[in-house]
Amino acid sequence: MNSPNINILFPTGITKNYKIKSDTTVDDLVGLITDDQTVEKPADRSIVVIYHGKILQSNQILSKIDTLSGFTVHIFFRKIIQNPNCFRNSDNK
């Protein structure tokens, strides 16, 4: 099996192509994007990978989510919540 190509569509509308291995996980892809100096990443955001409207889990193997030799995923930058307790209702003690 050939190494699949993955097209990544960023929120800015820019598309980038990465050649991945057959065992590349979503977490590996996030690492590639993080290391790519040409991609602008907001400092207070985490990278979310979406395929066909579903958020992919970090341990999913990309070559197994589709049988095509190349496909497109969408990247979004999710705000990192610094204090998860800030959303709790103060009346619930």
Buried (B, 14 or more C-beta within 10 A) or exposed (E): EEEBBBEBBBEEEEEBEBEBEEEBBBBBBBEBBEEEEEBEBEEEEBBBBEBEEEEBEEEBBBBEBBEEEEBBBBBBBEEEEEEEEEEEEEEEE
